[in-house]
Structure formats: structure tokens, C-alpha cells
Amino acid sequence: MPIITISRGTLNGGEALANLLSARTGYPVIGLEVIKDAATRFGISGSAISKQLSQGPRGILRSSP
């Protein structure tokens, strides 16, 4: 499943944009709390998650048409 990341806060319209994209694409909106809960379940530290989220992706992969 493709992942769309929006790095804006609630007051900047990021949440509204996420909800609009979700409605149009059918992709679920997942907040940071869900990611942190999953990390805890799998034994990944909160600081490791925060570091990775602040660094962002290392590359962009696109599928061939």
C-alpha cells in the first residue's frame, strides 16, 4: 500500500488535508500515536521512532507504469 506522509500540524491544515486525501483515496489516516503504540509493541524505542520520523525517508521508490 502506498504511504502519504503529511508533516504539518493540526493548526496548519495538515489534519484536514489528510482527511480529504483519505476520503478521495480510501487510504486510512494514521496518527503518530498509532505509530508509537506499534513501536512499543514491537520493542522499538520512542527515541528511535522520533529520530526516524524527523529524518524522513531515505529515498523515493516509484513503481514502473
C-alpha positions, 0 to 999 in steps of 0.5 A: 500500500502506498504511504502519504506522509503529511508533516504539518500540524493540526493548526496548519491544515495538515489534519484536514488535508489528510482527511480529504486525501483519505476520503478521495483515496480510501487510504486510512489516516494514521496518527503518530500515536498509532505509530508509537503504540506499534513501536512499543509493541514491537520493542522499538524505542520512542527515541528511535521512532522520533529520530526516524520520523524527523529524518524522513525517508531515505529515498523515493521508490516509484513503481514502473507504469 
